[in-house]
Amino acid sequence: MSTNNGQVEEGGGSGRRTSPTSSNTRLRIKTDPFLVCCRCFSVVTALTAVLCIVVNVFSAIESFKDGSDVFDGIFRCYAVLVAIVVVVAETEWAFFIKFWKVLEYWVGRGMLQVFVAVMTRAFPDDTGTRKTLVLLQNIASYMLLACGGVYIISGILCIGFLKRARQKTEISREQAVKDLEELERRREELEHLLIEERD
């Protein structure tokens, strides 16, 4: 009898176990398409800023190598540092944003990107000896300028505020799923203990 009860309990427990797991899976699969688009745009912006870093590093090396334009080399070094700030801002690292609150807002972030784009495009090589480098400078600067423009316009339209609100909702939903999983795990442990005691 205890075996039958044990089988019924186990069968009933497994039947009950499958439904919450499937509902949890459904909750996890459901993602916000708006947040996905924002993440994709952040990745594109970060990669463009990385391209600006590479271009400015090569430009600084060329400037210091010639020795004729040291000021341009120093300017490029500053452009690299500011571009690194842009890349880190796109990761939305909480520790970094805590000290740079202005970069939490899209208008501030966009203005910084425009500044880096202008720094990358400044002092073009008029001699025409570094055509490839100048072409890369143009591509990187205009791409980052476009990303900065999108950020500024979106920030003015309060899309950044909408994104933060949706992120909070998503975090709350994820926390609720974790809590449900924890409760389910505890229920299963208690069921096993109950079955062992009855056996």
Secondary structure, 3 states (H helix, E strand, C coil): CHHHHHHHHHHHHHHHHHHHHHHHHHHHHCCCHHHHHHHHHHHHHHHHHHHHHHHHHHHHHHHHHHCCCHHHHHHHHHHHHHHHHHHHHHHCCHHHHHHCHHHHCHHHHHHHHHHHHHHHHCCCCCCCCCHHHHHHHHHHHHHHHHHHHHHHHHHHCCHHHHHHHHHHHHHHHHHHHHHHHHHHHHHHHHHHHHHHHHC
